[in-house]
């Protein structure tokens, strides 16, 4: 294993950057005024004297309309169920075109037990919908720590769960879509970030371990133009590990789909705060002494840590099997790349290659 000589340079100027995710605009929720009023407004009949014959006839017509709308809503949910899923593990995130004039596409219902009575801006977990589970495994070839120039093969098990269009679980954590409209979701997000041991690589010897970190925060996601999906997550460490805050942004584009083959490309950027930067990139005087002076003292502040992109291919094999080869690239920004663990022992260009063989299971709805 070849190593560069320790570079001693002037301490770079500190930089401070912040990422603000502002989601503005309005959601246009359309529905026929009369039908919507009959469904959502309270019953104004004089209940003390019971319904009149006219009220009974109107009730029959209303029930028929509700049944027709329930059928439309069910069809719409099936069509749009996967529009915002993570493309790395769920290839068909871009469904058929969306009709902005559809009166029920933006409505959320309370389900059959409540006669499909609807309301706007409801909680997604109330939607009666099927659950999807995808299991897979495959090899992954990646650096042995972020910023390293030493690569290794590992087995990479993959689990994906989408529960009732509300819980989305994958290798980037779990998102809970409490707030949801036709093209927008938002809610809490959690992730468990694995530990970095000083024994992972000789370059880290003397720095100590960065423990497993439980991160909690929130996410927003949206889809537009039927070919693009955007997701942003902001999460903060709870007690253990790096004690910092991480903000990730992702933009995914469907390049093409031809029969069983789909190809998507994405871009991402990551911002970290001072605590996260200190845990993974700064070197204190004590840590420098523990390395025998091999690693010089270094301090880095909050800022954009890296930017990168990915390419993902999806090949459906039969009804429920798929092959997912992928490649990612991350470019580490200057202040972080100048940390001795990267400048002297690593590489600011980070690559990952791998593939998964996936098997999908569906529970509830029409799945088996």
C-alpha positions as a Markdown table, in Angstrom:
| # | Residue | x | y | z |
|---|---|---|---|---|
| 1 | Unk | 0.0 | 0.0 | 0.0 |
| 2 | Unk | 1.7 | 3.2 | -1.2 |
| 3 | Unk | 1.3 | 6.4 | 0.9 |
| 4 | Unk | 2.1 | 10.0 | 0.1 |
| 5 | Unk | 4.3 | 12.0 | 2.3 |
| 6 | Unk | 2.5 | 14.1 | 4.9 |
| 7 | Unk | 1.8 | 17.5 | 3.4 |
| 8 | Unk | 2.2 | 20.5 | 5.7 |
| 9 | Unk | 0.5 | 23.6 | 4.4 |
| 10 | Unk | -1.0 | 26.7 | 5.5 |
| 11 | Unk | -4.3 | 26.2 | 7.3 |
| 12 | Unk | -7.0 | 26.8 | 4.7 |
| 13 | Unk | -9.4 | 29.7 | 5.3 |
| 14 | Unk | -12.5 | 28.6 | 7.1 |
| 15 | Unk | -15.7 | 28.6 | 5.1 |
| 16 | Unk | -19.3 | 28.5 | 6.3 |
| 17 | Unk | -22.1 | 27.4 | 4.1 |
| 18 | Unk | -25.7 | 26.6 | 4.9 |
| 19 | Unk | -28.3 | 24.8 | 2.9 |
| 20 | Unk | -31.8 | 26.0 | 3.1 |
| 21 | Unk | -34.5 | 24.0 | 1.5 |
| 22 | Unk | -37.4 | 26.2 | 0.7 |
| 23 | Unk | -40.4 | 24.7 | -0.8 |
| 24 | Unk | -42.9 | 27.3 | -1.9 |
| 25 | Unk | -45.9 | 27.4 | -4.0 |
| 26 | Unk | -49.4 | 26.2 | -3.8 |
| 27 | Unk | -51.1 | 22.9 | -4.4 |
| 28 | Unk | -54.1 | 23.1 | -6.6 |
| 29 | Unk | -56.7 | 20.6 | -5.4 |
| 30 | Unk | -59.5 | 20.3 | -7.9 |
| 31 | Unk | -62.8 | 18.6 | -7.5 |
| 32 | Unk | -66.4 | 19.3 | -8.7 |
| 33 | Unk | -67.7 | 21.8 | -6.2 |
| 34 | Unk | -71.1 | 20.2 | -5.7 |
| 35 | Unk | -69.8 | 16.6 | -5.3 |
| 36 | Unk | -67.1 | 17.7 | -2.9 |
| 37 | Unk | -69.6 | 19.7 | -0.8 |
| 38 | Unk | -71.9 | 16.7 | -0.6 |
| 39 | Unk | -69.1 | 14.4 | 0.6 |
| 40 | Unk | -67.2 | 16.7 | 3.0 |
| 41 | Unk | -69.9 | 18.9 | 4.5 |
| 42 | Unk | -71.9 | 17.7 | 7.5 |
| 43 | Unk | -75.4 | 16.4 | 7.0 |
| 44 | Unk | -77.7 | 19.4 | 7.5 |
| 45 | Unk | -81.0 | 17.4 | 7.4 |
| 46 | Unk | -83.4 | 18.0 | 10.4 |
| 47 | Unk | -82.4 | 14.8 | 12.2 |
| 48 | Unk | -84.9 | 15.4 | 14.9 |
| 49 | Unk | -87.8 | 14.6 | 12.5 |
| 50 | Unk | -85.9 | 12.0 | 10.4 |
| 51 | Unk | -85.1 | 12.2 | 6.7 |
| 52 | Unk | -87.7 | 13.2 | 4.2 |
| 53 | Unk | -88.4 | 11.2 | 1.0 |
| 54 | Unk | -86.4 | 13.8 | -0.9 |
| 55 | Unk | -83.5 | 13.3 | 1.5 |
| 56 | Unk | -83.6 | 9.6 | 1.0 |
| 57 | Unk | -83.5 | 9.9 | -2.8 |
| 58 | Unk | -80.6 | 12.4 | -2.4 |
| 59 | Unk | -78.8 | 10.0 | -0.1 |
| 60 | Unk | -79.1 | 7.2 | -2.7 |
| 61 | Unk | -77.6 | 9.4 | -5.4 |
| 62 | Unk | -74.9 | 10.5 | -3.0 |
| 63 | Unk | -73.9 | 6.9 | -2.1 |
| 64 | Unk | -73.7 | 6.1 | -5.8 |
| 65 | Unk | -71.5 | 9.1 | -6.5 |
| 66 | Unk | -69.2 | 8.1 | -3.5 |
| 67 | Unk | -68.9 | 4.6 | -4.8 |
| 68 | Unk | -67.9 | 5.8 | -8.3 |
| 69 | Unk | -65.3 | 8.2 | -6.8 |
| 70 | Unk | -64.0 | 5.4 | -4.5 |
| 71 | Unk | -63.3 | 3.3 | -7.6 |
| 72 | Unk | -61.5 | 6.2 | -9.3 |
| 73 | Unk | -59.5 | 6.8 | -6.2 |
| 74 | Unk | -58.4 | 3.2 | -5.9 |
| 75 | Unk | -57.3 | 3.1 | -9.5 |
| 76 | Unk | -55.4 | 6.4 | -9.0 |
| 77 | Unk | -53.6 | 5.1 | -5.9 |
| 78 | Unk | -52.5 | 1.9 | -7.8 |
| 79 | Unk | -51.1 | 4.1 | -10.6 |
| 80 | Unk | -49.2 | 6.6 | -8.4 |
| 81 | Unk | -48.2 | 4.2 | -5.6 |
| 82 | Unk | -44.5 | 4.3 | -6.4 |
| 83 | Unk | -44.0 | 7.7 | -7.9 |
| 84 | Unk | -41.6 | 8.9 | -5.2 |
| 85 | Unk | -39.8 | 5.7 | -4.2 |
| 86 | Unk | -36.0 | 5.6 | -4.0 |
| 87 | Unk | -34.8 | 4.8 | -7.5 |
| 88 | Unk | -31.9 | 2.7 | -6.4 |
| 89 | Unk | -34.1 | -0.1 | -5.1 |
| 90 | Unk | -37.3 | 0.6 | -6.8 |
| 91 | Unk | -36.8 | 1.1 | -10.5 |
| 92 | Unk | -40.2 | 2.2 | -11.8 |
| 93 | Unk | -40.5 | 5.4 | -9.8 |
| 94 | Unk | -41.8 | 7.3 | -12.8 |
| 95 | Unk | -45.3 | 6.1 | -13.6 |
| 96 | Unk | -47.7 | 7.1 | -16.3 |
| 97 | Unk | -48.5 | 10.7 | -17.0 |
| 98 | Unk | -50.4 | 12.6 | -14.3 |
| 99 | Unk | -53.7 | 14.4 | -15.2 |
| 100 | Unk | -53.7 | 17.8 | -13.4 |
| 101 | Unk | -57.5 | 18.0 | -14.0 |
| 102 | Unk | -58.3 | 14.6 | -12.4 |
| 103 | Unk | -60.8 | 15.5 | -9.6 |
| 104 | Unk | -59.7 | 12.6 | -7.3 |
| 105 | Unk | -55.9 | 12.4 | -7.9 |
| 106 | Unk | -55.2 | 14.8 | -5.1 |
| 107 | Unk | -57.8 | 13.5 | -2.7 |
| 108 | Unk | -57.0 | 11.3 | 0.3 |
| 109 | Unk | -59.8 | 9.1 | 1.7 |
| 110 | Unk | -60.5 | 7.5 | 5.1 |
| 111 | Unk | -61.0 | 4.1 | 3.4 |
| 112 | Unk | -63.8 | 1.7 | 2.9 |
| 113 | Unk | -64.6 | 1.5 | 6.6 |
| 114 | Unk | -65.6 | 5.1 | 6.5 |
| 115 | Unk | -67.4 | 4.9 | 3.2 |
| 116 | Unk | -64.4 | 6.5 | 1.4 |
| 117 | Unk | -65.3 | 9.9 | 2.7 |
| 118 | Unk | -62.4 | 12.2 | 1.7 |
| 119 | Unk | -60.6 | 15.3 | 2.8 |
| 120 | Unk | -57.6 | 17.3 | 1.5 |
| 121 | Unk | -54.1 | 17.2 | 3.0 |
| 122 | Unk | -54.9 | 14.2 | 5.1 |
| 123 | Unk | -52.4 | 11.8 | 6.6 |
| 124 | Unk | -51.1 | 9.2 | 4.2 |
| 125 | Unk | -51.1 | 6.4 | 6.7 |
| 126 | Unk | -54.9 | 6.4 | 6.6 |
| 127 | Unk | -54.9 | 5.3 | 2.9 |
| 128 | Unk | -55.8 | 1.6 | 2.6 |
| 129 | Unk | -53.1 | 0.4 | 0.2 |
| 130 | Unk | -50.9 | -2.7 | -0.3 |
| 131 | Unk | -47.5 | -3.2 | 1.2 |
| 132 | Unk | -44.4 | -3.9 | -0.9 |
| 133 | Unk | -41.3 | -5.7 | 0.3 |
| 134 | Unk | -38.2 | -6.2 | -1.8 |
| 135 | Unk | -35.2 | -8.3 | -0.6 |
| 136 | Unk | -31.9 | -8.6 | -2.4 |
| 137 | Unk | -28.2 | -9.1 | -2.2 |
| 138 | Unk | -25.2 | -8.4 | -4.3 |
| 139 | Unk | -21.5 | -7.4 | -4.2 |
| 140 | Unk | -20.3 | -3.9 | -3.6 |
| 141 | Unk | -16.9 | -2.4 | -4.3 |
| 142 | Unk | -16.2 | 0.8 | -2.4 |
| 143 | Unk | -13.6 | 2.7 | -0.3 |
| 144 | Unk | -13.1 | 1.2 | 3.2 |
| 145 | Unk | -13.8 | 4.7 | 4.7 |
| 146 | Unk | -15.1 | 7.9 | 3.2 |
| 147 | Unk | -12.2 | 9.6 | 1.5 |
| 148 | Unk | -10.0 | 6.5 | 1.3 |
| 149 | Unk | -8.1 | 5.3 | -1.7 |
| 150 | Unk | -8.2 | 1.7 | -0.6 |
| 151 | Unk | -11.2 | -0.2 | -2.0 |
| 152 | Unk | -12.7 | -3.5 | -0.9 |
| 153 | Unk | -15.4 | -5.9 | -1.9 |
| 154 | Unk | -18.3 | -6.6 | 0.5 |
| 155 | Unk | -21.6 | -8.4 | 0.4 |
| 156 | Unk | -24.4 | -5.8 | 0.3 |
| 157 | Unk | -27.8 | -7.0 | 1.5 |
| 158 | Unk | -30.7 | -4.8 | 0.4 |
| 159 | Unk | -34.1 | -4.4 | 2.1 |
| 160 | Unk | -36.8 | -2.2 | 0.8 |
| 161 | Unk | -40.2 | -1.7 | 2.4 |
| 162 | Unk | -43.1 | 0.5 | 1.4 |
| 163 | Unk | -46.0 | 0.2 | 3.8 |
| 164 | Unk | -49.4 | 1.7 | 2.8 |
| 165 | Unk | -47.7 | 4.6 | 0.9 |
| 166 | Unk | -46.6 | 5.9 | 4.3 |
| 167 | Unk | -43.4 | 4.2 | 5.5 |
| 168 | Unk | -40.5 | 4.0 | 3.0 |
| 169 | Unk | -37.5 | 2.0 | 4.3 |
| 170 | Unk | -34.2 | 1.5 | 2.4 |
| 171 | Unk | -30.5 | 1.7 | 2.8 |
| 172 | Unk | -30.7 | 5.5 | 3.4 |
| 173 | Unk | -33.0 | 5.1 | 6.4 |
| 174 | Unk | -36.7 | 5.3 | 6.9 |
| 175 | Unk | -39.0 | 8.1 | 5.8 |
| 176 | Unk | -42.6 | 8.5 | 7.1 |
| 177 | Unk | -44.8 | 10.4 | 4.7 |
| 178 | Unk | -47.2 | 11.9 | 7.2 |
| 179 | Unk | -48.1 | 14.8 | 4.9 |
| 180 | Unk | -48.9 | 13.8 | 1.3 |
| 181 | Unk | -50.5 | 15.1 | -1.8 |
| 182 | Unk | -50.4 | 13.7 | -5.4 |
| 183 | Unk | -46.9 | 14.8 | -6.1 |
| 184 | Unk | -45.5 | 15.8 | -2.7 |
| 185 | Unk | -44.6 | 14.0 | 0.5 |
| 186 | Unk | -43.0 | 15.2 | 3.8 |
| 187 | Unk | -42.5 | 13.9 | 7.2 |
| 188 | Unk | -40.0 | 12.5 | 9.8 |
| 189 | Unk | -36.9 | 10.7 | 8.6 |
| 190 | Unk | -34.5 | 8.5 | 10.6 |
| 191 | Unk | -31.2 | 6.7 | 9.8 |
| 192 | Unk | -28.6 | 4.6 | 11.6 |
| 193 | Unk | -25.1 | 5.6 | 10.3 |
| 194 | Unk | -22.5 | 2.8 | 10.8 |
| 195 | Unk | -19.5 | 3.3 | 12.9 |
| 196 | Unk | -16.0 | 4.1 | 11.6 |
| 197 | Unk | -13.3 | 2.2 | 13.5 |
| 198 | Unk | -9.7 | 3.3 | 13.6 |
| 199 | Unk | -8.8 | -0.3 | 12.7 |
| 200 | Unk | -10.6 | 0.0 | 9.4 |
| 201 | Unk | -7.5 | 1.4 | 7.8 |
| 202 | Unk | -3.9 | 2.2 | 9.0 |
| 203 | Unk | -4.5 | 5.8 | 8.0 |
| 204 | Unk | -7.0 | 6.1 | 10.8 |
| 205 | Unk | -4.8 | 4.6 | 13.5 |
| 206 | Unk | -4.7 | 6.9 | 16.6 |
| 207 | Unk | -7.8 | 8.9 | 15.7 |
| 208 | Unk | -10.2 | 6.8 | 17.8 |
| 209 | Unk | -13.5 | 5.4 | 16.7 |
| 210 | Unk | -16.6 | 7.3 | 15.5 |
| 211 | Unk | -19.5 | 5.3 | 17.0 |
| 212 | Unk | -22.7 | 4.2 | 15.4 |
| 213 | Unk | -25.0 | 7.2 | 15.1 |
| 214 | Unk | -28.8 | 7.4 | 15.3 |
| 215 | Unk | -30.0 | 10.3 | 13.2 |
| 216 | Unk | -33.4 | 11.9 | 13.3 |
| 217 | Unk | -34.9 | 14.7 | 11.2 |
| 218 | Unk | -37.3 | 15.2 | 8.3 |
| 219 | Unk | -37.6 | 14.9 | 4.5 |
| 220 | Unk | -39.5 | 16.5 | 1.6 |
| 221 | Unk | -40.0 | 14.8 | -1.8 |
| 222 | Unk | -41.7 | 15.7 | -5.0 |
| 223 | Unk | -42.0 | 14.6 | -8.6 |
| 224 | Unk | -42.4 | 16.8 | -11.7 |
| 225 | Unk | -42.6 | 16.5 | -15.5 |
| 226 | Unk | -43.1 | 12.7 | -15.1 |
| 227 | Unk | -39.3 | 12.2 | -15.4 |
| 228 | Unk | -37.8 | 13.9 | -12.4 |
| 229 | Unk | -37.9 | 13.3 | -8.6 |
| 230 | Unk | -36.4 | 15.5 | -5.9 |
| 231 | Unk | -35.8 | 14.5 | -2.3 |
| 232 | Unk | -34.1 | 16.4 | 0.5 |
| 233 | Unk | -33.3 | 15.2 | 4.1 |
| 234 | Unk | -32.1 | 17.0 | 7.1 |
| 235 | Unk | -31.1 | 14.8 | 10.1 |
| 236 | Unk | -29.4 | 15.4 | 13.4 |
| 237 | Unk | -27.4 | 12.9 | 15.6 |
| 238 | Unk | -29.1 | 11.8 | 18.8 |
| 239 | Unk | -26.5 | 11.5 | 21.6 |
| 240 | Unk | -24.1 | 9.0 | 20.1 |
| 241 | Unk | -21.6 | 9.0 | 17.2 |
| 242 | Unk | -20.7 | 12.2 | 15.4 |
| 243 | Unk | -23.2 | 14.5 | 17.3 |
| 244 | Unk | -23.7 | 16.6 | 14.2 |
| 245 | Unk | -26.3 | 17.5 | 11.5 |
| 246 | Unk | -26.3 | 16.3 | 7.9 |
| 247 | Unk | -28.4 | 17.6 | 5.0 |
| 248 | Unk | -28.7 | 15.6 | 1.8 |
| 249 | Unk | -30.3 | 16.6 | -1.5 |
| 250 | Unk | -31.1 | 14.2 | -4.4 |
| 251 | Unk | -32.3 | 14.8 | -7.9 |
| 252 | Unk | -33.2 | 11.8 | -10.1 |
| 253 | Unk | -34.1 | 11.7 | -13.8 |
| 254 | Unk | -35.5 | 8.8 | -15.7 |
| 255 | Unk | -33.4 | 8.6 | -18.9 |
| 256 | Unk | -35.4 | 5.9 | -20.8 |
| 257 | Unk | -37.5 | 2.8 | -20.4 |
| 258 | Unk | -37.7 | 0.2 | -23.0 |
| 259 | Unk | -39.6 | -3.0 | -22.2 |
| 260 | Unk | -38.1 | -4.6 | -19.1 |
| 261 | Unk | -35.1 | -2.2 | -19.0 |
| 262 | Unk | -34.9 | 1.2 | -17.4 |
| 263 | Unk | -32.1 | 3.6 | -16.9 |
| 264 | Unk | -32.0 | 6.5 | -14.4 |
| 265 | Unk | -29.3 | 9.0 | -13.5 |
| 266 | Unk | -29.1 | 11.1 | -10.3 |
| 267 | Unk | -27.2 | 13.9 | -8.6 |
| 268 | Unk | -26.6 | 14.5 | -4.9 |
| 269 | Unk | -25.0 | 17.0 | -2.6 |
| 270 | Unk | -24.2 | 16.8 | 1.1 |
| 271 | Unk | -23.8 | 19.6 | 3.7 |
| 272 | Unk | -22.5 | 18.9 | 7.2 |
| 273 | Unk | -22.1 | 21.0 | 10.3 |
| 274 | Unk | -19.1 | 21.6 | 12.6 |
| 275 | Unk | -19.7 | 18.6 | 14.8 |
| 276 | Unk | -19.9 | 16.2 | 11.9 |
| 277 | Unk | -16.9 | 17.8 | 10.2 |
| 278 | Unk | -14.8 | 17.5 | 13.4 |
| 279 | Unk | -15.8 | 13.8 | 13.9 |
| 280 | Unk | -14.7 | 12.7 | 10.5 |
| 281 | Unk | -12.2 | 15.2 | 9.1 |
| 282 | Unk | -10.6 | 17.4 | 11.9 |
| 283 | Unk | -7.6 | 16.2 | 13.8 |
| 284 | Unk | -7.1 | 17.5 | 17.3 |
| 285 | Unk | -3.6 | 18.0 | 18.9 |
| 286 | Unk | -4.3 | 14.9 | 21.1 |
| 287 | Unk | -5.1 | 12.8 | 18.0 |
| 288 | Unk | -2.1 | 14.1 | 16.2 |
| 289 | Unk | 0.1 | 13.1 | 19.2 |
| 290 | Unk | -1.5 | 9.7 | 19.2 |
| 291 | Unk | -0.3 | 9.2 | 15.6 |
| 292 | Unk | 3.2 | 10.2 | 16.6 |
| 293 | Unk | 2.9 | 13.3 | 14.5 |
| 294 | Unk | 2.1 | 11.3 | 11.4 |
| 295 | Unk | -1.1 | 13.3 | 11.0 |
| 296 | Unk | -0.9 | 17.0 | 11.5 |
| 297 | Unk | -3.4 | 19.1 | 13.5 |
| 298 | Unk | -6.3 | 20.1 | 11.2 |
| 299 | Unk | -9.6 | 21.8 | 11.8 |
| 300 | Unk | -12.5 | 22.2 | 9.3 |
| 301 | Unk | -15.8 | 23.9 | 9.7 |
| 302 | Unk | -19.3 | 23.3 | 8.4 |
| 303 | Unk | -19.9 | 23.4 | 4.7 |
| 304 | Unk | -20.7 | 21.3 | 1.6 |
| 305 | Unk | -18.8 | 18.1 | 2.0 |
| 306 | Unk | -19.3 | 16.6 | -1.5 |
| 307 | Unk | -21.3 | 16.5 | -4.7 |
| 308 | Unk | -21.7 | 13.6 | -7.0 |
| 309 | Unk | -23.9 | 11.5 | -9.3 |
| 310 | Unk | -25.0 | 8.0 | -10.0 |
| 311 | Unk | -26.3 | 5.8 | -12.8 |
| 312 | Unk | -28.7 | 3.0 | -12.1 |
| 313 | Unk | -30.0 | 0.3 | -14.5 |
| 314 | Unk | -33.0 | -1.8 | -13.8 |
| 315 | Unk | -33.6 | -5.1 | -15.6 |
| 316 | Unk | -36.9 | -6.9 | -14.8 |
| 317 | Unk | -36.6 | -10.7 | -14.9 |
| 318 | Unk | -40.0 | -12.2 | -14.9 |
| 319 | Unk | -42.8 | -10.7 | -12.8 |
| 320 | Unk | -41.0 | -10.2 | -9.4 |
| 321 | Unk | -37.3 | -10.6 | -10.0 |
| 322 | Unk | -35.0 | -7.8 | -11.1 |
| 323 | Unk | -31.3 | -7.0 | -11.6 |
| 324 | Unk | -30.0 | -3.6 | -10.5 |
| 325 | Unk | -26.4 | -2.7 | -11.5 |
| 326 | Unk | -25.3 | 0.8 | -10.4 |
| 327 | Unk | -22.3 | 3.1 | -10.1 |
| 328 | Unk | -21.8 | 6.3 | -8.0 |
| 329 | Unk | -19.2 | 9.0 | -7.9 |
| 330 | Unk | -18.6 | 11.7 | -5.2 |
| 331 | Unk | -16.2 | 14.6 | -5.4 |
| 332 | Unk | -15.0 | 15.8 | -1.9 |
| 333 | Unk | -14.8 | 19.6 | -1.6 |
| 334 | Unk | -11.5 | 21.4 | -0.8 |
| 335 | Unk | -11.6 | 21.9 | 2.9 |
| 336 | Unk | -12.5 | 18.3 | 3.6 |
| 337 | Unk | -10.2 | 16.9 | 0.9 |
| 338 | Unk | -7.3 | 18.8 | 2.6 |
| 339 | Unk | -7.7 | 16.8 | 5.8 |
| 340 | Unk | -4.6 | 14.6 | 6.2 |
| 341 | Unk | -6.6 | 11.4 | 6.2 |
| 342 | Unk | -7.7 | 12.3 | 2.6 |
| 343 | Unk | -4.8 | 14.5 | 1.4 |
| 344 | Unk | -2.1 | 12.2 | 2.6 |
| 345 | Unk | -3.7 | 8.8 | 2.7 |
| 346 | Unk | -6.8 | 9.0 | 0.5 |
| 347 | Unk | -8.4 | 10.4 | -2.6 |
| 348 | Unk | -11.0 | 13.2 | -3.0 |
| 349 | Unk | -12.6 | 11.2 | -5.9 |
| 350 | Unk | -14.8 | 8.4 | -4.4 |
| 351 | Unk | -16.4 | 5.6 | -6.5 |
| 352 | Unk | -18.8 | 2.8 | -5.7 |
| 353 | Unk | -19.8 | -0.1 | -8.0 |
| 354 | Unk | -22.2 | -2.9 | -7.4 |
| 355 | Unk | -25.4 | -4.7 | -8.3 |
| 356 | Unk | -28.3 | -6.3 | -6.5 |
| 357 | Unk | -30.5 | -9.2 | -7.4 |
| 358 | Unk | -34.0 | -8.3 | -6.0 |
| 359 | Unk | -37.1 | -10.3 | -5.3 |
| 360 | Unk | -40.4 | -8.4 | -4.7 |
| 361 | Unk | -43.2 | -9.4 | -2.4 |
| 362 | Unk | -46.6 | -7.7 | -2.3 |
| 363 | Unk | -49.1 | -8.0 | 0.6 |
| 364 | Unk | -52.7 | -6.8 | 0.6 |
| 365 | Unk | -54.5 | -5.2 | -2.3 |
| 366 | Unk | -54.2 | -7.3 | -5.4 |
| 367 | Unk | -50.7 | -8.6 | -4.6 |
| 368 | Unk | -49.7 | -12.1 | -3.5 |
